[in-house]
Amino acid sequence: MASVTACGSGHAEQVVAVDLASLDVGNYPTQPRQLGTVANISQARYIEAERLGDYVPTPADIDPRFVHANPWIATVFLEPDASLGKIMAVDRFTEAAPDFIGGFVSSGESEANNYGIELTNAVMIFPDEARAAAAATALEQLDFGYAPNNQPIEIPGYPAARAHWQPDKQSIGSWYATGNLVVYTWIYDYPKIFLHKVDRQALLDLVRRSLDTAVPSLARFTPTPTDKMLDLPRDRESMRARIAPRLEFDAWINPPGVYAGMTARHFANDPVNVAKFVTDNGVDLYAIDGAELYRARDVAGAQAVRDELGGLTRKFTASAAPSNLPEARCKEYIGRQQRLTIRFYCAVSYDRYAAYVWSNQLLDAQQRISAQYALLVNAR
């Protein structure tokens, strides 16, 4: 049996004791894992890129207009195609940046569905400052040759940045080396391009504002020495131990990982709303593997996160909670994007943790969230 009562200053609801043996968990695991250190250099590179993510600002941090995110491109990447292929030439990326370790992408739009301005920052890790600087130059030169009308341009306040633009398009690309990192900033203004309007100063001002925000934040990132990369842990504070592993047939864009709570904004459609419930409930850690997991400041905070994740809008209608787990919140997507969107979602909380799962079958979503609840209890 398991029960949770209020603690701290929060106001937790009274939770009925749950008999774990009565839950329908299907074939999903209910015991925590111990992941240890990375098994190879590829895993190490991913973990290093995930560590970097905690210091990459979102576009909304740079400019409050960017309230929409694009979580459908890879945020954590080793291969550039899935993350950078849309916004720069990557056919010779390995040649231009042979010592690249890993990267983290943050992208946002002022209007959804390419109706506004898109701002993307791709931050890339290199072994040292010299190789980062060389990569910034080489990557800009590679992309410069991609369009015949590209022209060099200087970013105000950042004379070391390597940048170019097309004078007939409201778009710009900038590569700036800071420490052992390269910040690639890309801006594309869909309305102005559609209307054949160009505002050079607006592009320069936004790149500068982006770097003014990103550079001091990234300065707090401490890179792992290359000879210590294989010592990196695969888990942080046993967060992934509390999540079921991914299934082979599920589609994933990013690798499993653990992040600071606010970093969850990078993986959400609505980063501003995520920032609010993370702040309101003291969420200090966020993890994703076979589910999403949030660690709040207390029981009440975790329950509030559960209610937020499982909450209903005009795009969602309530679905039945799993048998013997009435605390779970399940819902069904009924919006216009049904062919592109997973149908069922469930959330549950236990102690300081709130978990979120999804599936195209209600029974499967119910089994996943039941197993996830048992995992949280068994990981006490």
C-alpha positions as CSV (number, residue, x, y, z in Angstrom):
1,M,0.0,0.0,0.0
2,A,1.1,3.5,-0.7
3,S,-0.1,6.9,0.6
4,V,1.1,10.5,0.5
5,T,0.2,13.2,2.9
6,A,0.9,16.9,2.9
7,C,4.3,18.2,3.8
8,G,6.1,21.6,3.9
9,S,4.1,24.8,3.2
10,G,2.0,23.3,0.4
11,H,-1.6,22.3,0.6
12,A,-1.6,18.7,-0.7
13,E,-4.9,16.9,-1.3
14,Q,-5.6,13.8,0.7
15,V,-4.5,10.8,-1.3
16,V,-6.2,7.4,-0.9
17,A,-3.8,4.6,-0.3
18,V,-3.0,2.6,-3.4
19,D,-2.5,-1.2,-3.5
20,L,0.3,-1.5,-6.1
21,A,-0.6,-5.2,-6.7
22,S,-4.1,-4.1,-7.9
23,L,-2.8,-1.9,-10.7
24,D,-2.9,-3.0,-14.3
25,V,0.7,-2.2,-15.4
26,G,0.7,-4.4,-18.5
27,N,4.3,-5.4,-19.4
28,Y,5.8,-2.2,-18.2
29,P,8.5,-2.2,-15.5
30,T,7.8,-1.1,-12.0
31,Q,11.2,-1.3,-10.4
32,P,13.8,1.5,-10.6
33,R,17.0,1.1,-12.7
34,Q,20.6,2.0,-11.9
35,L,22.2,3.5,-15.0
36,G,25.8,4.2,-13.8
37,T,28.2,6.0,-16.1
38,V,28.1,6.3,-19.9
39,A,29.0,3.2,-21.9
40,N,30.7,4.9,-24.8
41,I,31.8,8.2,-26.2
42,S,28.5,8.8,-28.1
43,Q,26.6,8.6,-24.8
44,A,29.1,10.9,-23.2
45,R,28.7,13.5,-26.0
46,Y,24.9,13.4,-25.6
47,I,25.2,13.8,-21.8
48,E,27.6,16.8,-22.3
49,A,25.1,18.4,-24.7
50,E,22.3,17.9,-22.2
51,R,24.4,19.5,-19.4
52,L,24.9,22.5,-21.7
53,G,21.1,22.8,-22.2
54,D,20.6,24.1,-18.7
55,Y,22.5,27.3,-19.7
56,V,21.0,28.0,-23.1
57,P,18.3,30.7,-22.9
58,T,15.0,30.2,-24.7
59,P,14.0,32.8,-27.3
60,A,11.4,34.0,-24.9
61,D,14.2,34.9,-22.5
62,I,15.7,37.0,-25.3
63,D,12.5,38.7,-26.5
64,P,9.0,38.2,-25.0
65,R,7.5,38.0,-28.5
66,F,8.8,34.5,-28.9
67,V,6.1,32.6,-27.1
68,H,5.8,29.7,-29.5
69,A,8.4,26.9,-29.6
70,N,9.2,24.3,-32.2
71,P,9.8,21.0,-30.4
72,W,9.7,19.0,-33.7
73,I,13.4,19.5,-34.4
74,A,16.1,17.8,-32.4
75,T,17.1,19.9,-29.5
76,V,20.1,17.8,-28.4
77,F,22.2,16.7,-31.3
78,L,25.4,15.0,-32.5
79,E,24.5,14.8,-36.1
80,P,23.6,18.2,-37.6
81,D,21.0,17.2,-40.2
82,A,18.0,16.9,-37.8
83,S,18.8,20.2,-36.0
84,L,20.6,22.5,-38.4
85,G,19.8,21.2,-41.8
86,K,16.8,23.6,-42.2
87,I,18.8,26.7,-41.3
88,M,22.4,26.2,-42.6
89,A,24.4,24.2,-45.0
90,V,25.5,21.0,-43.3
91,D,26.8,18.8,-46.1
92,R,30.4,19.5,-45.1
93,F,29.8,20.1,-41.4
94,T,32.2,17.4,-40.3
95,E,34.9,18.8,-42.5
96,A,34.4,22.3,-41.1
97,A,34.0,21.3,-37.5
98,P,35.9,18.0,-37.1
99,D,36.2,18.4,-33.3
100,F,32.5,19.0,-32.6
101,I,31.4,17.3,-29.4
102,G,27.7,18.0,-29.1
103,G,25.1,20.7,-29.4
104,F,21.9,22.1,-28.0
105,V,19.3,24.0,-30.1
106,S,16.7,26.5,-28.8
107,S,14.1,27.7,-31.3
108,G,11.1,30.0,-31.0
109,E,8.6,31.9,-33.1
110,S,6.6,35.1,-32.5
111,E,3.6,33.4,-34.2
112,A,2.9,29.8,-34.6
113,N,3.2,27.9,-37.9
114,N,5.7,30.2,-39.6
115,Y,3.5,33.2,-39.5
116,G,6.0,35.4,-37.6
117,I,9.7,35.7,-36.9
118,E,11.7,32.6,-36.1
119,L,14.8,32.9,-33.8
120,T,17.1,29.9,-33.3
121,N,20.2,29.6,-31.3
122,A,22.3,26.4,-31.8
123,V,25.1,26.2,-29.3
124,M,28.0,23.8,-30.1
125,I,30.7,22.4,-27.8
126,F,34.3,22.0,-28.9
127,P,37.4,20.8,-26.9
128,D,38.9,24.2,-26.4
129,E,38.7,27.9,-27.4
130,A,41.0,27.7,-30.4
131,R,39.0,24.9,-32.0
132,A,35.8,26.7,-31.2
133,A,37.0,29.9,-32.9
134,A,38.3,27.9,-35.9
135,A,34.9,26.1,-36.2
136,A,32.9,29.4,-36.1
137,T,35.0,30.7,-39.0
138,A,34.8,27.5,-41.0
139,L,31.1,27.0,-40.5
140,E,30.3,30.6,-41.5
141,Q,32.4,30.2,-44.7
142,L,30.7,26.9,-45.5
143,D,27.2,28.5,-45.2
144,F,28.3,31.7,-46.9
145,G,28.9,29.9,-50.2
146,Y,25.5,28.3,-50.1
147,A,23.7,31.4,-51.6
148,P,25.3,33.6,-54.3
149,N,23.9,36.8,-52.9
150,N,25.1,36.4,-49.3
151,Q,27.0,39.4,-48.0
152,P,29.2,39.7,-44.8
153,I,27.8,41.8,-42.0
154,E,29.1,42.9,-38.6
155,I,27.1,42.4,-35.4
156,P,27.2,45.5,-33.2
157,G,29.1,44.9,-30.0
158,Y,30.5,41.6,-31.3
159,P,33.2,42.3,-33.9
160,A,34.5,38.7,-33.6
161,A,31.2,37.3,-34.8
162,R,31.2,35.8,-38.3
163,A,27.9,36.7,-39.9
164,H,26.2,37.2,-43.3
165,W,22.8,38.0,-44.7
166,Q,21.0,38.3,-48.0
167,P,20.1,42.0,-48.6
168,D,16.9,41.0,-50.3
169,K,15.6,38.8,-47.5
170,Q,14.8,39.5,-43.8
171,S,17.2,36.8,-42.6
172,I,20.6,36.6,-41.0
173,G,23.1,34.0,-39.7
174,S,25.8,34.7,-37.1
175,W,28.5,32.4,-35.6
176,Y,30.1,33.6,-32.4
177,A,32.8,31.7,-30.5
178,T,32.7,32.2,-26.7
179,G,35.1,30.0,-24.7
180,N,34.9,26.5,-26.1
181,L,31.4,27.1,-27.5
182,V,30.1,28.4,-30.8
183,V,26.7,30.2,-30.8
184,Y,25.0,30.0,-34.1
185,T,22.1,32.6,-34.3
186,W,19.6,32.4,-37.1
187,I,16.7,34.7,-37.7
188,Y,14.1,34.4,-40.4
189,D,11.2,36.9,-40.7
190,Y,8.4,35.1,-42.6
191,P,6.0,38.1,-43.0
192,K,8.7,40.5,-44.2
193,I,10.1,38.0,-46.6
194,F,6.6,37.3,-48.0
195,L,6.0,41.1,-48.4
196,H,9.5,41.6,-49.9
197,K,10.4,44.0,-47.1
198,V,13.9,44.3,-45.5
199,D,14.9,46.0,-42.2
200,R,18.6,45.5,-41.7
201,Q,18.8,47.2,-38.3
202,A,16.0,45.1,-36.9
203,L,18.0,41.9,-37.7
204,L,21.2,43.3,-36.2
205,D,19.4,44.5,-33.1
206,L,17.9,41.1,-32.5
207,V,21.1,39.2,-33.0
208,R,22.9,41.5,-30.6
209,R,20.1,41.1,-28.0
210,S,20.3,37.4,-28.4
211,L,24.0,37.3,-27.8
212,D,23.7,39.8,-24.9
213,T,21.4,37.2,-23.3
214,A,23.1,34.0,-24.3
215,V,26.8,34.7,-23.8
216,P,26.7,35.5,-20.0
217,S,24.3,32.6,-19.4
218,L,26.6,30.2,-21.3
219,A,29.6,31.5,-19.3
220,R,28.2,29.6,-16.3
221,F,28.6,26.2,-18.1
222,T,31.6,24.2,-17.0
223,P,32.7,21.9,-19.8
224,T,33.9,18.4,-19.0
225,P,37.5,17.8,-19.8
226,T,37.8,15.5,-22.8
227,D,39.8,12.9,-20.8
228,K,36.9,12.8,-18.2
229,M,34.0,12.4,-20.6
230,L,33.7,8.6,-20.1
231,D,33.2,9.3,-16.4
232,L,30.0,11.2,-16.9
233,P,26.9,9.7,-15.1
234,R,23.9,8.8,-17.2
235,D,21.5,9.9,-14.5
236,R,21.1,12.9,-12.2
237,E,19.8,12.4,-8.7
238,S,18.1,9.2,-9.8
239,M,15.5,10.9,-12.0
240,R,15.8,8.5,-14.9
241,A,15.8,5.6,-12.4
242,R,12.2,6.7,-11.7
243,I,11.1,6.5,-15.3
244,A,10.4,3.5,-17.5
245,P,12.8,3.1,-20.4
246,R,11.7,3.9,-23.9
247,L,10.1,1.4,-26.2
248,E,11.8,0.6,-29.5
249,F,8.6,1.3,-31.5
250,D,8.0,4.8,-30.0
251,A,9.2,7.7,-32.1
252,W,11.7,10.0,-30.4
253,I,13.6,13.2,-31.5
254,N,15.9,13.7,-28.5
255,P,17.8,11.2,-26.4
256,P,16.8,10.5,-22.8
257,G,18.1,13.1,-20.4
258,V,17.9,14.9,-17.1
259,Y,17.8,18.7,-16.9
260,A,17.2,21.6,-14.5
261,G,13.4,22.3,-14.2
262,M,13.4,25.4,-16.4
263,T,15.2,23.6,-19.2
264,A,11.8,21.8,-19.8
265,R,10.8,24.9,-21.7
266,H,13.0,23.9,-24.6
267,F,11.0,20.7,-25.1
268,A,7.5,22.2,-24.9
269,N,5.1,23.8,-27.4
270,D,4.2,26.5,-24.8
271,P,7.4,27.5,-23.0
272,V,5.9,30.5,-21.2
273,N,3.2,28.3,-19.6
274,V,5.8,25.7,-18.6
275,A,8.0,28.4,-17.1
276,K,5.0,29.5,-14.9
277,F,4.2,26.1,-13.5
278,V,7.9,25.2,-13.0
279,T,8.4,28.5,-11.1
280,D,5.1,28.3,-9.1
281,N,5.7,24.8,-7.9
282,G,9.5,24.9,-7.4
283,V,10.3,22.3,-10.1
284,D,14.1,21.9,-9.9
285,L,14.6,18.8,-12.1
286,Y,13.0,17.6,-15.3
287,A,13.7,14.3,-17.1
288,I,12.5,12.5,-20.2
289,D,12.9,8.8,-21.1
290,G,9.8,6.6,-21.6
291,A,7.9,9.3,-19.8
292,E,8.4,12.9,-18.6
293,L,9.1,13.4,-14.9
294,Y,9.1,16.7,-12.9
295,R,10.5,17.0,-9.3
296,A,8.6,19.8,-7.4
297,R,9.4,21.4,-4.1
298,D,6.8,19.4,-2.2
299,V,3.8,17.1,-2.4
300,A,1.4,19.9,-3.2
301,G,3.7,21.2,-5.9
302,A,3.8,17.8,-7.5
303,Q,0.0,17.5,-7.4
304,A,-0.3,20.9,-9.0
305,V,2.1,19.9,-11.8
306,R,0.1,16.7,-12.3
307,D,-3.1,18.8,-12.6
308,E,-1.4,21.1,-15.1
309,L,-0.1,18.3,-17.3
310,G,-3.5,16.4,-17.1
311,G,-5.6,19.5,-17.4
312,L,-8.3,20.0,-20.0
313,T,-8.6,22.6,-22.7
314,R,-10.8,23.0,-25.7
315,K,-8.4,20.6,-27.5
316,F,-8.7,17.9,-24.8
317,T,-11.5,16.0,-23.2
318,A,-11.4,13.9,-20.0
319,S,-10.7,10.2,-20.3
320,A,-11.1,7.5,-17.6
321,A,-8.3,7.2,-15.0
322,P,-6.8,3.7,-14.6
323,S,-8.6,1.2,-12.3
324,N,-7.5,1.6,-8.7
325,L,-5.5,4.8,-9.4
326,P,-8.1,7.6,-9.2
327,E,-5.4,10.2,-8.5
328,A,-4.3,9.9,-12.2
329,R,-5.5,12.5,-14.7
330,C,-6.1,11.2,-18.2
331,K,-7.3,13.1,-21.3
332,E,-7.9,12.6,-25.1
333,Y,-6.8,15.0,-27.8
334,I,-9.8,16.2,-29.9
335,G,-8.1,19.1,-31.7
336,R,-7.7,19.5,-35.5
337,Q,-4.2,17.9,-35.7
338,Q,-5.5,14.4,-34.9
339,R,-3.5,12.7,-37.6
340,L,-0.3,14.2,-36.3
341,T,-0.9,14.1,-32.6
342,I,-0.8,11.3,-30.1
343,R,-4.4,10.7,-28.8
344,F,-4.2,9.9,-25.1
345,Y,-2.2,11.4,-22.2
346,C,-2.1,10.6,-18.5
347,A,-0.4,12.3,-15.5
348,V,0.1,11.2,-11.9
349,S,2.1,12.4,-8.9
350,Y,3.7,10.7,-5.9
351,D,5.6,12.5,-3.2
352,R,7.5,15.3,-4.9
353,Y,7.3,13.8,-8.4
354,A,4.8,14.2,-11.2
355,A,4.9,11.9,-14.3
356,Y,3.4,12.3,-17.7
357,V,2.9,9.6,-20.4
358,W,1.1,9.3,-23.7
359,S,-0.2,6.6,-26.1
360,N,-2.5,6.2,-29.1
361,Q,-4.5,3.6,-27.1
362,L,-6.3,4.5,-23.8
363,L,-5.6,1.2,-22.2
364,D,-1.9,1.5,-23.0
365,A,-1.8,5.0,-21.6
366,Q,-3.5,3.8,-18.4
367,Q,-1.0,0.9,-18.0
368,R,1.9,3.2,-18.6
369,I,0.8,5.7,-16.0
370,S,0.0,2.9,-13.5
371,A,3.5,1.4,-14.0
372,Q,4.9,4.9,-13.7
373,Y,3.2,5.4,-10.4
374,A,4.5,2.1,-9.1
375,L,8.0,3.0,-10.2
376,L,7.8,6.3,-8.2
377,V,6.6,4.4,-5.1
378,N,9.2,1.7,-5.4
379,A,12.0,4.3,-5.9
380,R,11.4,5.8,-2.4
